[in-house]
């Protein structure tokens, strides 16, 4: 019987994630509200960025496709992905714009999210920003479904990335 899991059956290459990076601001104590006094933790977020970091930490060649600005939070996000081993060579840097923010509260009734991301630089990624050769050479590409509803530009980028990957 043939081994159905032979690695020779699989294409090699990077696992790419396409998406929007965010900065999460989280009160340090459980039950603490955003409006309460006290320390807040800031961390890089965005499900596609988290996915790219997880893939890299698990030993995969991982890359992230997205858009950042020139602001300090964009630099923080870029640095974080690079430090985790994610290829950011196809991260587009816009002259204007900043990353979106997400405020998270861990309350007794569960998590509460508040997003401040309207017109975030990450949501402006468009099909023309994509490198077809980079995507075509990948083993897989991941993007969260919510990106299809984020902006028309991001929806176009996701559709185009899917077309390139399928071809």
PyMOL commands that set and color helices and strands:
alter all, ss='L'
color gray80, all
select helices_A, chain A and resi 7-9+47-57+72-83+121-124+127-129+132-136+147-150+152-166
alter helices_A, ss='H'
color red, helices_A
select strands_A, chain A and resi 15-18+22-27+40-45+62-68+91-93+100-107+110-116+140-142
alter strands_A, ss='S'
color yellow, strands_A
deselect
rebuild
show_as cartoon
